[in-house]
Amino acid sequence: MGVVARSTALETSPLGGGEGSISEFFLRLQKLREIDDVVDLSRSSMQLEVLLFMGSKRKVSIDELSQGLSFRRKALNDTLRKLINKKLIERTEDDCFALTEKGENYLRELSRIVGGGENYAKLKGSAEEVGRERLRMLVKELATSLYIYNVIVSLGMSKSHEQSLSSLSKLVGLSEVRLKSYLDLFTKTPSRDLRLFYSYEKPSRLSGIIAKLKGTRPKCKTYYRLSDQGLSVYYRLPHYMKFKRNIFFRIIQMITRTGHPEAAIRRIFYITILGTVSSFVALLFPPFGYLLAAGWLFLVMILCGFVFLSNF
């Protein structure tokens, strides 16, 4: 029931206007990265709701926020402190809160992403016009769009533009069941211009080998692959334009065996930690351990250079 409702909401959103509309919609998602760097859309929805509520008012007290958004004062105090630290809001002399210039710019950019042609004044009035439930739906759909964005980038940079559902769920930090419900909105839709993915079942290489040795039927996994429409969207995303001719990123991609920049950085971090710990252990066995530690330090410097030149 929830998936059907979400599908209906998406079909009536900017996604539902044909091939040009979906391309335009996903092009607007390139700004989500900058937005997400300031307020994590998937984990800090309360901060975003507070900003949207404040966008419709010149200044607001904590009591107004608590009554208008139905949040506890303790949670609101913590959220307001974080927003002040990010310089998105400021405390006024009468102990109220108001948006800073940076906060105004943040909402203005959010207006362009969400509404396209809608102006900033319209977004500022949305809190009073559509109410608390509409704002929460807006936050949820932004987070969903970010998940879809990450999946498209990961598939686009992978060999054959396909990956297993389990790998994708680890990348975006969602359960397989929940991520599948999101991806199937763009897989099983009757509209070709919204069909970004294909899904199918096939055995992994390891399960195929084990099944042959045991003489049993191999266990299949769910895979997703970009459709032609999905590829056309991917080729317009900033990640593709940024990394398509970057040889240093290609080297990192080969080392980490992943095409998604965030996943690659994570794996480099794990490799660095593991190698550093091993080097400390090797120092207990001189003189060979000294040479090993020095060699690892040299490799880390080269790896850091590749990361820097990759323009992550």
C-alpha positions in Angstrom: 0.0 0.0 0.0 2.8 2.4 0.9 4.7 1.6 -2.3 1.5 2.3 -4.4 1.0 5.6 -2.6 4.7 6.6 -3.2 4.4 5.6 -6.8 1.3 7.8 -7.3 3.1 10.7 -5.6 6.1 10.3 -7.9 4.0 10.1 -11.0 2.3 13.4 -10.2 5.7 15.0 -9.4 8.2 16.6 -11.8 9.0 13.0 -12.9 5.7 12.5 -14.6 6.0 14.9 -17.5 7.8 12.8 -20.1 11.4 12.2 -21.2 12.3 15.9 -21.0 10.8 16.3 -17.6 12.7 13.3 -16.0 16.0 14.4 -17.5 15.4 17.9 -16.1 14.4 16.5 -12.8 17.6 14.4 -12.4 19.8 17.3 -13.6 18.4 19.3 -10.7 19.6 16.5 -8.4 23.2 17.5 -9.0 22.6 20.3 -6.5 21.5 17.7 -3.9 25.2 17.0 -3.2 25.8 20.6 -2.2 22.5 20.6 -0.2 23.3 17.3 1.5 26.8 18.5 2.5 25.1 21.2 4.7 22.1 19.2 6.0 22.2 15.4 5.6 18.8 14.8 4.0 18.6 11.2 4.9 19.6 11.6 8.6 18.8 15.2 9.5 15.2 15.6 8.4 14.3 17.5 11.5 16.9 20.3 10.6 15.4 20.6 7.2 11.8 20.8 8.6 12.9 23.6 11.0 14.5 25.5 8.1 11.4 25.2 5.9 9.1 26.3 8.8 11.4 29.3 9.5 11.3 30.2 5.8 7.7 31.3 6.1 8.4 33.6 9.0 10.7 36.6 9.7 11.6 35.2 13.1 10.3 32.4 15.3 10.5 31.4 18.9 11.2 27.9 20.1 7.6 27.6 21.4 6.3 28.4 17.9 8.6 25.7 16.4 7.5 23.2 19.0 3.8 23.8 18.4 4.0 24.1 14.7 6.2 21.0 14.1 5.1 18.9 17.1 8.7 18.3 18.2 10.0 18.1 21.8 11.8 21.2 23.1 14.9 19.1 24.0 15.2 17.8 20.4 14.5 21.3 19.0 17.3 22.8 21.2 19.8 20.3 19.8 18.6 20.9 16.3 18.8 24.7 16.6 22.3 24.5 18.1 23.5 22.5 15.1 21.9 25.0 12.7 23.5 27.9 14.5 26.9 26.1 14.2 26.3 25.7 10.5 25.5 29.4 10.3 22.1 28.7 8.7 20.2 30.5 11.5 21.0 33.0 14.3 19.6 33.9 17.7 18.0 37.3 17.9 18.1 39.7 20.8 14.6 38.8 21.9 15.6 35.1 22.2 14.0 34.2 18.9 15.6 32.6 15.8 15.9 33.9 12.3 17.5 32.7 9.0 20.9 34.0 8.2 21.9 35.0 4.6 23.4 31.5 4.2 20.1 30.0 5.4 18.1 32.1 2.9 20.4 31.0 0.1 20.1 27.3 1.2 16.2 27.5 0.9 16.5 29.4 -2.4 18.6 26.6 -3.8 16.2 24.0 -2.4 13.4 25.8 -4.1 15.1 25.4 -7.5 15.7 21.7 -6.9 12.2 20.8 -5.7 10.1 23.1 -7.7 12.1 23.9 -10.8 10.1 26.9 -12.0 8.7 27.7 -8.5 10.2 30.8 -7.0 11.6 31.2 -3.5 8.7 33.2 -2.2 6.4 30.3 -3.0 8.6 27.9 -1.0 8.8 30.3 1.9 5.0 30.2 2.2 4.7 26.5 1.8 4.9 25.8 5.5 1.7 27.6 6.2 0.0 26.6 2.9 0.5 22.8 2.9 1.0 22.1 6.6 3.2 19.9 8.6 2.4 16.6 6.7 3.3 18.0 3.3 6.7 19.2 4.7 7.5 15.8 6.0 6.5 14.2 2.7 8.8 16.7 0.9 11.7 15.7 3.2 11.1 12.0 2.6 11.0 12.4 -1.2 14.3 14.4 -1.2 16.0 11.6 0.7 14.5 9.0 -1.7 15.8 11.0 -4.7 19.3 11.0 -3.1 19.2 7.2 -2.8 18.1 6.9 -6.4 20.9 9.3 -7.4 23.6 7.2 -5.6 22.3 4.0 -7.2 22.4 5.5 -10.7 26.0 6.7 -10.1 27.1 3.3 -8.8 25.5 1.4 -11.6 26.7 3.8 -14.3 30.3 3.4 -13.1 30.2 -0.4 -12.7 31.1 -2.9 -15.3 28.1 -3.7 -17.6 26.2 -1.1 -15.6 24.8 -3.7 -13.2 25.2 -4.6 -9.5 23.5 -6.9 -7.0 20.8 -5.6 -4.7 22.9 -6.5 -1.7 25.8 -4.4 -2.9 23.6 -1.4 -3.6 21.9 -1.7 -0.2 25.3 -1.5 1.5 26.3 1.5 -0.6 23.2 3.6 0.3 22.8 2.3 3.9 19.3 0.8 3.5 17.9 -2.7 3.9 17.5 -4.7 0.7 13.7 -4.8 1.2 13.4 -1.0 1.5 15.8 -0.2 -1.3 14.0 -2.7 -3.6 10.7 -0.9 -2.9 12.3 2.4 -4.1 14.0 0.9 -7.2 11.0 -1.0 -8.3 9.1 2.3 -8.7 11.5 2.9 -11.6 11.6 -0.7 -12.7 8.0 -1.9 -12.9 6.4 1.3 -14.1 4.5 1.1 -17.4 5.9 4.5 -18.4 9.1 3.9 -20.5 10.5 7.4 -19.7 10.4 6.5 -16.0 11.9 3.0 -16.4 15.5 3.7 -15.2 16.4 0.1 -14.2 15.9 -3.5 -15.2 15.9 -6.2 -12.5 16.5 -9.9 -12.8 17.7 -13.0 -10.9 21.0 -14.7 -11.5 23.5 -16.8 -9.5 26.7 -15.1 -8.4 30.0 -16.6 -9.5 30.8 -18.1 -6.1 27.4 -19.7 -5.7 27.6 -21.1 -9.2 30.9 -22.8 -8.5 29.7 -24.2 -5.1 26.5 -25.5 -6.8 28.6 -27.3 -9.4 30.8 -28.9 -6.8 27.8 -30.0 -4.8 25.6 -30.9 -7.8 22.8 -28.6 -6.6 20.9 -25.7 -8.0 22.8 -22.4 -7.6 21.2 -19.8 -5.3 20.1 -16.7 -7.3 20.5 -13.0 -6.3 18.6 -10.0 -7.4 20.5 -7.7 -9.8 19.7 -4.2 -11.2 21.0 -2.8 -14.4 20.5 0.7 -15.9 18.0 0.9 -18.8 18.6 3.1 -21.9 16.7 5.8 -20.1 18.7 5.3 -17.0 22.0 5.6 -19.0 20.8 8.8 -20.6 20.2 10.2 -17.1 23.5 9.0 -15.9 25.4 10.6 -18.8 24.0 14.0 -17.7 24.9 13.7 -14.1 27.9 15.7 -12.7 29.7 12.6 -11.5 30.0 11.3 -15.0 31.1 14.7 -16.4 33.6 15.1 -13.5 35.3 11.6 -13.7 34.9 10.3 -17.2 38.3 11.4 -18.4 40.1 11.4 -15.0 42.9 8.7 -15.2 43.7 9.0 -11.5 40.1 8.2 -10.6 40.2 5.2 -13.0 43.3 3.9 -11.1 41.5 4.3 -7.7 38.5 2.5 -9.3 40.7 -0.5 -10.2 42.3 -0.6 -6.7 39.0 -0.4 -4.8 36.9 -2.3 -7.4 34.0 0.2 -7.1 33.0 3.1 -9.3 31.1 5.1 -6.7 33.3 7.9 -5.3 32.1 7.6 -1.7 32.4 3.9 -1.7 35.9 4.2 -3.1 37.0 6.7 -0.4 35.6 4.3 2.3 37.6 1.3 0.9 40.7 3.4 0.6 40.3 4.3 4.3 39.9 0.7 5.3 43.0 -0.3 3.2 45.0 2.5 4.8 44.0 1.4 8.3 44.7 -2.2 7.7 48.1 -1.5 6.1 49.1 0.9 8.9 48.3 -1.6 11.6 50.2 -4.3 9.7 53.2 -1.9 9.4 53.2 -1.3 13.2 53.2 -5.1 13.7 56.0 -5.5 11.2 58.2 -3.0 13.1 58.5 -5.7 15.8 60.6 -7.8 13.4 63.6 -5.7 12.3 65.2 -5.1 9.8 62.7 -6.5 7.4 59.8 -4.9 9.3 61.5 -1.4 8.9 61.6 -1.9 5.1 58.0 -3.1 5.0 56.8 -0.1 7.0 58.8 2.4 4.8 57.4 0.7 1.7 53.9 1.0 3.0 54.4 4.7 3.9 55.5 5.3 0.3 52.5 3.6 -1.1 50.2 5.6 1.2 51.7 8.8 -0.1 51.1 7.7 -3.7 47.5 6.7 -2.9 46.8 10.0 -1.2 48.2 11.8 -4.3 45.8 9.8 -6.5 42.9 10.8 -4.3 43.9 14.4 -4.4 44.4 14.4 -8.2 41.1 12.5 -8.7 39.3 15.7 -7.6 36.8 13.9 -5.3 
